[in-house]
Amino acid sequence: MLLGSQLRRLREARGITREAAGYSIRASESKISRMELGRVSFKTRDVEDLLTLYGITDEQERASLLSLAREANVAGWWHSYSDVLPSWFPTYVGLEGAASLIRAYEVQFVHGLLQTEAYARAVVRRGMKGASAADVEKRVALRLERQKYLVSENAPEFHIVLDEAALRRPYGDREVMRGQLQHLIDISQRPNVRLQIMPFSLGGHSGESGAFTILSFPESDLSDVVYLEQLTSALYLDKHEDVAQYETALKELQQDSPGPDESRDLLRGLLQLS
């Protein structure tokens, strides 16, 4: 995505159309569009030819962009889990790992980055009916691997609104749910985590369309991405007007929900009742 956005910026600065850029590398306009969105792999020859077309002659600048192209083609660590993942999810894992700010609303269950191992196993078993024990454990292992990013030295900011429904819907037995509630209390005290609970008592709210995640990146060239998971696919929205609507919905959810301290009190109350 970063390389694609830089190539787009260079092309637009020279006033070159996608059609002309595609012609220069023996490809279609649609391929240039996919390249600029970061949705296809990059051939070094194509990038070299585009840089020449865009008038980039400085060797250091060319070397930097070509190095980025090589990095873009290296498979991420999560690809070793691709056999137990739906086809659209590896893209999300890559984006999540590159984000500096993750904002989300979740209603069905606790967000994957906040799940305990036992709770994650119960969720995966429910979602992968008929899967082998090995496949279930591999999916759980991926979820735990993703969570390491949240507590790493370069951890992103994570702002999450959890609907109370996600906390009251049991996955696993009583001890699994108690462990999950305690984990939420503990991890919500990390400086990079802002956890709020949307209580039933509020009634209707701006999260009526369901769960969503907004990913923001440290590179200024990259637009925010909204991730929407569906039953058989997922949507990645990056148009400004789409992202803006989801940002507005999330701000309203944050404003309407109790703050982090009050939300921890709500979690403690649920823990006592469980």
LOFIVEX-746931 format. One line per 4 residues: number of its first residue (from 0); for each residue x, y, z of N, C-alpha, C. Coordinates in steps of 0.02 Angstrom, whole numbers, plus 50000, padded with zeros to 5 digits. Example, Ala and Ser with C-alpha at 12.3 -4.5 7.8 and 13.67 -1.06 7.14 Angstrom:
% LOFIVEX-746931
0) 50660,49716,50390,50615,49775,50390,50660,49835,50390 | 50642,49888,50354,50684,49947,50357,50645,50002,50394
% end
This chain:
% LOFIVEX-746931
0) 50042,49940,50000,50000,50000,50000,50043,50063,50000 | 50097,50061,50040,50141,50120,50043,50175,50132,49976 | 50201,50079,49945,50232,50086,49880,50181,50109,49829 | 50122,50079,49829,50071,50098,49781,50051,50171,49787
4) 50045,50196,49849,50026,50266,49859,50081,50313,49834 | 50144,50292,49843,50199,50334,49818,50201,50335,49742 | 50188,50277,49712,50186,50275,49639,50129,50318,49612 | 50072,50316,49646,50016,50358,49625,50033,50432,49630
8) 50066,50451,49685,50085,50521,49694,50133,50544,49639 | 50181,50501,49622,50229,50518,49570,50195,50524,49502 | 50149,50479,49488,50113,50481,49424,50071,50544,49418 | 50034,50560,49470,49991,50619,49468,50032,50683,49463
12) 50090,50684,49496,50133,50744,49493,50157,50758,49422 | 50163,50705,49381,50185,50713,49312,50127,50720,49264 | 50065,50715,49290,50007,50722,49247,49998,50664,49200 | 50019,50605,49220,50015,50545,49177,49953,50505,49196
16) 49916,50483,49146,49855,50444,49160,49873,50372,49177 | 49826,50338,49210,49837,50267,49225,49843,50227,49160 | 49806,50247,49110,49809,50212,49045,49879,50216,49015 | 49908,50276,49017,49976,50286,48990,50027,50247,49031
20) 50018,50248,49098,50064,50211,49141,50060,50136,49127 | 49998,50111,49118,49989,50041,49103,50022,50022,49037 | 50014,50065,48986,50044,50052,48920,50121,50045,48926 | 50151,50086,48970,50224,50086,48976,50251,50021,49005
24) 50209,49984,49042,50232,49921,49070,50194,49861,49041 | 50163,49874,48982,50128,49820,48946,50071,49791,48988 | 50034,49836,49021,49980,49814,49065,49919,49859,49055 | 49865,49842,49088,49803,49880,49081,49800,49936,49133
28) 49753,49982,49121,49740,50035,49168,49718,50007,49236 | 49679,49953,49234,49654,49923,49296,49712,49893,49338 | 49764,49868,49304,49821,49842,49342,49856,49898,49378 | 49864,49956,49345,49895,50013,49378,49854,50033,49439
32) 49788,50032,49432,49745,50048,49488,49756,49999,49546 | 49760,49934,49530,49771,49884,49582,49839,49892,49614 | 49889,49909,49574,49956,49920,49602,49956,49980,49650 | 49923,50033,49630,49922,50093,49672,49882,50084,49736
36) 49837,50034,49736,49799,50018,49796,49834,49965,49838 | 49891,49940,49813,49928,49889,49850,49896,49821,49849 | 49859,49806,49797,49821,49743,49796,49850,49690,49750 | 49908,49703,49721,49942,49653,49680,50017,49656,49697
40) 50052,49603,49680,50124,49602,49691,50158,49647,49638 | 50221,49663,49652,50258,49709,49608,50317,49674,49575 | 50321,49680,49510,50380,49656,49474,50432,49713,49473 | 50493,49696,49489,50546,49747,49492,50551,49784,49425
44) 50546,49747,49370,50550,49779,49304,50495,49830,49295 | 50434,49814,49317,50379,49861,49309,50391,49925,49349 | 50414,49917,49410,50427,49975,49452,50483,50018,49422 | 50535,49985,49397,50590,50022,49365,50564,50063,49305
48) 50522,50031,49264,50496,50065,49205,50450,50124,49224 | 50410,50114,49276,50366,50168,49299,50407,50227,49327 | 50458,50212,49364,50500,50266,49392,50533,50305,49336 | 50554,50270,49283,50584,50305,49226,50531,50349,49192
52) 50471,50322,49183,50417,50360,49153,50400,50422,49194 | 50404,50416,49260,50387,50471,49304,50445,50520,49315 | 50501,50507,49280,50557,50554,49284,50599,50548,49346 | 50597,50491,49379,50638,50482,49440,50706,50455,49419
56) 50755,50498,49419,50823,50480,49397,50872,50476,49455 | 50855,50505,49512,50901,50503,49569,50909,50430,49592 | 50971,50407,49593,50984,50337,49608,50963,50317,49678 | 50972,50362,49726,50954,50347,49795,50878,50339,49802
60) 50840,50383,49769,50767,50379,49772,50743,50316,49737 | 50773,50300,49680,50753,50239,49644,50769,50177,49686 | 50828,50177,49717,50848,50119,49757,50800,50109,49816 | 50779,50164,49847,50733,50161,49904,50666,50131,49884
64) 50640,50153,49827,50575,50129,49804,50580,50056,49780 | 50635,50038,49748,50644,49969,49726,50652,49922,49785 | 50684,49946,49838,50691,49907,49899,50622,49895,49930 | 50581,49947,49928,50512,49942,49953,50473,49890,49913
68) 50485,49888,49848,50451,49840,49805,50471,49768,49824 | 50534,49758,49839,50556,49691,49859,50525,49671,49926 | 50522,49719,49973,50492,49705,50038,50417,49689,50030 | 50384,49724,49983,50312,49714,49974,50296,49644,49950
72) 50344,49611,49918,50332,49545,49891,50350,49489,49939 | 50378,49506,49998,50397,49455,50047,50334,49435,50086 | 50322,49371,50090,50263,49346,50126,50270,49361,50200 | 50215,49384,50231,50215,49399,50302,50213,49335,50344
76) 50228,49341,50409,50229,49282,50453,50163,49245,50453 | 50108,49282,50442,50041,49252,50447,50025,49206,50389 | 50065,49207,50336,50049,49165,50278,50057,49090,50295 | 50094,49075,50347,50100,49004,50367,50035,48978,50397
80) 49988,49024,50411,49923,49004,50437,49868,49006,50384 | 49887,49018,50322,49838,49029,50269,49792,48970,50257 | 49814,48909,50275,49773,48850,50263,49712,48847,50309 | 49711,48885,50364,49653,48885,50408,49618,48952,50410
84) 49636,48996,50364,49606,49063,50363,49563,49072,50301 | 49509,49110,50307,49471,49128,50246,49515,49171,50201 | 49503,49169,50137,49548,49200,50088,49558,49275,50098 | 49508,49308,50127,49513,49381,50133,49549,49404,50197
88) 49561,49358,50245,49585,49379,50311,49660,49394,50314 | 49704,49359,50277,49775,49377,50281,49788,49450,50265 | 49749,49479,50219,49757,49550,50203,49745,49593,50265 | 49693,49575,50304,49679,49613,50364,49736,49606,50415
92) 49762,49546,50424,49816,49536,50473,49877,49579,50454 | 49891,49583,50389,49947,49625,50368,49935,49698,50382 | 49874,49722,50368,49857,49792,50381,49858,49806,50456 | 49832,49760,50496,49830,49769,50568,49901,49776,50596
96) 49946,49735,50570,50015,49737,50593,50054,49799,50572 | 50028,49835,50522,50061,49896,50499,50030,49958,50529 | 49973,49951,50562,49936,50010,50587,49968,50040,50649 | 49962,50105,50655,49984,50140,50716,49925,50157,50762
100) 49865,50154,50734,49804,50166,50772,49750,50119,50747 | 49721,50081,50793,49667,50034,50776,49606,50055,50817 | 49552,50071,50782,49489,50090,50816,49435,50040,50795 | 49395,50018,50843,49348,49965,50826,49286,49967,50869
104) 49233,49938,50842,49171,49925,50879,49155,49852,50868 | 49139,49817,50922,49124,49745,50918,49062,49730,50958 | 49020,49687,50930,48956,49671,50963,48945,49596,50974 | 48973,49554,50931,48959,49482,50936,49001,49448,50989
108) 49065,49465,50991,49110,49436,51041,49167,49485,51055 | 49208,49470,51103,49265,49511,51120,49312,49514,51060 | 49339,49573,51045,49384,49582,50989,49444,49534,50994 | 49465,49508,50936,49518,49458,50934,49582,49479,50969
112) 49599,49543,50969,49661,49566,51001,49656,49563,51078 | 49595,49554,51104,49585,49556,51176,49562,49489,51205 | 49560,49438,51163,49534,49373,51186,49587,49333,51225 | 49566,49300,51278,49610,49252,51311,49615,49190,51267
116) 49664,49148,51281,49672,49087,51242,49611,49042,51247 | 49585,49034,51308,49527,48990,51318,49465,49018,51283 | 49455,49083,51287,49397,49114,51255,49405,49109,51179 | 49465,49122,51153,49478,49118,51082,49464,49047,51056
120) 49484,48998,51095,49471,48928,51074,49396,48914,51070 | 49358,48940,51118,49285,48930,51116,49254,48965,51056 | 49278,49025,51040,49253,49062,50982,49270,49025,50917 | 49331,49002,50911,49353,48968,50849,49315,48903,50841
124) 49305,48866,50894,49268,48803,50889,49196,48816,50865 | 49167,48869,50890,49099,48887,50869,49097,48907,50796 | 49148,48942,50773,49149,48967,50705,49174,48917,50654 | 49211,48866,50677,49240,48815,50631,49211,48747,50647
128) 49146,48741,50645,49114,48677,50660,49139,48623,50613 | 49158,48566,50641,49183,48511,50601,49257,48513,50587 | 49291,48567,50608,49363,48572,50596,49400,48525,50642 | 49459,48504,50621,49500,48460,50663,49528,48499,50721
132) 49547,48463,50773,49576,48496,50832,49640,48533,50813 | 49678,48506,50766,49740,48538,50744,49726,48605,50710 | 49674,48606,50668,49656,48669,50634,49631,48721,50683 | 49593,48699,50732,49569,48745,50783,49628,48776,50821
136) 49675,48734,50840,49732,48758,50879,49776,48804,50837 | 49779,48792,50772,49819,48835,50729,49787,48904,50723 | 49721,48906,50719,49686,48970,50715,49694,49008,50782 | 49691,48973,50837,49701,49005,50903,49772,49032,50907
140) 49821,48993,50883,49890,49015,50885,49900,49080,50846 | 49867,49086,50789,49871,49148,50750,49844,49206,50790 | 49788,49196,50823,49757,49250,50862,49804,49273,50918 | 49837,49226,50951,49884,49243,51004,49945,49278,50976
144) 49966,49258,50917,50023,49290,50885,50007,49363,50868 | 49947,49375,50843,49926,49444,50828,49927,49487,50891 | 49909,49459,50947,49905,49497,51009,49973,49522,51033 | 50027,49489,51013,50093,49511,51034,50108,49582,51011
148) 50079,49601,50954,50089,49669,50927,50061,49721,50974 | 50007,49704,51009,49974,49752,51052,50015,49768,51114 | 50060,49724,51133,50101,49736,51193,50175,49742,51176 | 50190,49752,51112,50259,49758,51090,50286,49829,51103
152) 50350,49837,51090,50382,49903,51101,50351,49956,51056 | 50333,49937,50995,50302,49984,50948,50227,49973,50942 | 50196,49959,50998,50125,49942,50998,50082,50000,50972 | 50029,49984,50936,49984,50036,50911,49938,50061,50967
156) 49907,50118,50956,49852,50139,50998,49792,50097,50979 | 49757,50072,51029,49699,50029,51016,49639,50057,51055 | 49590,50083,51018,49530,50111,51048,49471,50067,51028 | 49440,50036,51077,49388,49988,51063,49325,50002,51104
160) 49267,49999,51070,49203,50001,51105,49172,49931,51099 | 49162,49900,51156,49132,49833,51158,49059,49840,51179 | 49014,49813,51140,48945,49812,51161,48936,49765,51220 | 48893,49782,51266,48881,49738,51324,48860,49668,51302
164) 48828,49663,51244,48807,49598,51219,48866,49550,51212 | 48925,49578,51191,48984,49536,51182,49008,49507,51248 | 48993,49541,51303,49016,49519,51368,48968,49470,51401 | 48905,49474,51382,48854,49431,51413,48842,49368,51373
168) 48864,49366,51310,48855,49306,51270,48910,49256,51288 | 48893,49199,51316,48945,49154,51340,48979,49114,51284 | 49044,49115,51286,49086,49071,51245,49128,49031,51294 | 49119,48966,51295,49152,48926,51345,49112,48925,51410
172) 49140,48894,51461,49104,48888,51524,49114,48950,51568 | 49089,48946,51629,49091,49003,51675,49162,49027,51688 | 49208,48981,51698,49277,49001,51712,49310,49035,51652 | 49293,49013,51592,49319,49046,51532,49296,49118,51529
176) 49232,49129,51543,49205,49197,51541,49233,49240,51597 | 49242,49212,51655,49272,49250,51710,49344,49270,51693 | 49380,49223,51664,49449,49239,51644,49452,49293,51591 | 49403,49292,51545,49401,49342,51493,49385,49412,51521
180) 49338,49415,51567,49320,49479,51598,49379,49507,51637 | 49414,49465,51674,49472,49488,51712,49527,49513,51665 | 49536,49478,51610,49587,49498,51561,49571,49567,51533 | 49507,49580,51519,49487,49646,51493,49502,49700,51544
184) 49489,49686,51607,49503,49735,51660,49578,49750,51662 | 49618,49697,51657,49691,49706,51661,49720,49742,51601 | 49701,49720,51541,49732,49748,51481,49707,49819,51467 | 49647,49835,51493,49620,49902,51482,49660,49955,51519
188) 49704,49934,51564,49745,49981,51601,49812,49995,51567 | 49825,49962,51511,49885,49978,51472,49878,50047,51442 | 49933,50085,51438,49929,50154,51414,49906,50161,51341 | 49916,50108,51301,49897,50113,51230,49827,50084,51215
192) 49793,50062,51268,49726,50032,51258,49673,50076,51291 | 49623,50093,51252,49565,50130,51277,49503,50087,51265 | 49477,50057,51319,49421,50011,51314,49359,50043,51345 | 49305,50045,51305,49242,50070,51330,49187,50018,51317
196) 49139,50016,51363,49083,49969,51357,49020,50008,51340 | 48985,49986,51287,48921,50015,51268,48867,49976,51305 | 48837,50005,51357,48789,49968,51398,48720,49960,51366 | 48685,49907,51384,48617,49898,51360,48573,49957,51377
200) 48587,49988,51434,48543,50041,51459,48539,50101,51412 | 48587,50108,51367,48585,50165,51321,48529,50158,51269 | 48513,50096,51251,48464,50087,51197,48498,50090,51129 | 48464,50122,51081,48492,50127,51013,48553,50171,51011
204) 48598,50157,50962,48659,50197,50956,48685,50193,50884 | 48741,50226,50871,48767,50232,50803,48801,50169,50777 | 48805,50117,50817,48835,50054,50794,48785,50007,50765 | 48729,50033,50742,48674,49991,50718,48692,49948,50658
208) 48744,49967,50620,48762,49929,50560,48805,49868,50577 | 48828,49862,50639,48868,49805,50659,48941,49822,50670 | 48981,49770,50681,49051,49779,50698,49091,49808,50640 | 49142,49847,50657,49188,49873,50606,49254,49893,50639
212) 49306,49898,50599,49373,49917,50622,49400,49970,50576 | 49431,50022,50604,49463,50075,50565,49538,50071,50579 | 49578,50063,50526,49650,50058,50532,49683,50122,50506 | 49727,50151,50546,49765,50210,50525,49839,50194,50527
216) 49877,50224,50482,49947,50205,50472,49994,50265,50484 | 50056,50251,50503,50102,50307,50518,50123,50346,50456 | 50120,50314,50398,50140,50349,50336,50084,50396,50314 | 50101,50458,50304,50051,50508,50286,50021,50495,50217
220) 50056,50457,50175,50030,50442,50108,49973,50392,50110 | 49965,50355,50164,49916,50302,50167,49851,50327,50198 | 49796,50314,50163,49731,50332,50189,49709,50280,50241 | 49664,50300,50285,49635,50253,50332,49595,50200,50294
224) 49589,50141,50325,49552,50086,50295,49499,50061,50345 | 49438,50054,50321,49385,50025,50362,49377,49951,50341 | 49378,49908,50391,49371,49836,50379,49303,49812,50403 | 49266,49780,50357,49200,49754,50373,49199,49680,50355
228) 49191,49637,50405,49191,49566,50392,49120,49541,50380 | 49112,49500,50329,49048,49471,50312,49052,49395,50316 | 48998,49361,50302,48997,49288,50310,49044,49253,50262 | 49047,49275,50199,49088,49241,50149,49142,49285,50119
232) 49150,49346,50144,49201,49391,50117,49211,49449,50165 | 49250,49497,50144,49261,49557,50185,49268,49617,50139 | 49252,49676,50165,49259,49738,50127,49315,49780,50158 | 49354,49811,50115,49406,49858,50136,49389,49925,50103
236) 49367,49972,50143,49346,50038,50118,49400,50089,50132 | 49422,50125,50080,49472,50177,50092,49454,50244,50060 | 49394,50249,50031,49371,50314,50005,49357,50360,50064 | 49378,50423,50057,49373,50470,50112,49302,50476,50139
240) 49253,50479,50094,49184,50488,50118,49159,50427,50156 | 49182,50367,50137,49162,50306,50174,49194,50305,50243 | 49260,50317,50244,49296,50317,50307,49268,50369,50355 | 49251,50428,50329,49226,50482,50371,49161,50462,50406
244) 49118,50426,50372,49055,50405,50403,49067,50357,50461 | 49113,50311,50452,49128,50264,50506,49164,50299,50564 | 49206,50347,50547,49239,50385,50601,49187,50423,50642 | 49138,50451,50608,49084,50487,50644,49045,50439,50688
248) 49030,50380,50662,48993,50331,50702,49033,50310,50763 | 49098,50301,50755,49139,50279,50811,49144,50335,50864 | 49152,50397,50841,49155,50453,50888,49091,50457,50929 | 49034,50446,50897,48971,50447,50934,48967,50389,50983
252) 48991,50330,50963,48992,50274,51009,49036,50289,51070 | 49094,50320,51058,49139,50338,51113,49107,50390,51159 | 49074,50439,51129,49042,50492,51168,48984,50465,51210 | 48947,50417,51183,48888,50391,51216,48905,50338,51269
256) 48963,50307,51263,48982,50254,51309,49015,50283,51371 | 49011,50249,51428,49048,50270,51487,49123,50271,51470 | 49161,50313,51506,49233,50318,51494,49269,50255,51517 | 49335,50252,51505,49373,50192,51523,49367,50172,51597
260) 49370,50219,51643,49365,50203,51714,49297,50174,51731 | 49244,50208,51707,49176,50183,51720,49164,50116,51686 | 49196,50107,51628,49188,50043,51592,49222,49986,51631 | 49279,50001,51663,49311,49950,51705,49266,49932,51764
264) 49233,49982,51792,49186,49968,51847,49129,49922,51822 | 49105,49934,51761,49053,49892,51733,49078,49820,51725 | 49141,49813,51703,49171,49747,51695,49177,49712,51763 | 49197,49750,51814,49203,49720,51881,49134,49697,51906
268) 49082,49736,51891,49015,49716,51910,48994,49652,51876 | 49009,49645,51811,48992,49584,51775,49032,49525,51802 | 49094,49537,51821,49136,49484,51848,49107,49458,51914 | 49081,49502,51955,49051,49481,52018,48987,49440,52007
272) 48952,49456,51953,48890,49422,51939,48901,49354,51905 | 48960,49345,51876,48973,49284,51836,48990,49224,51881
% end
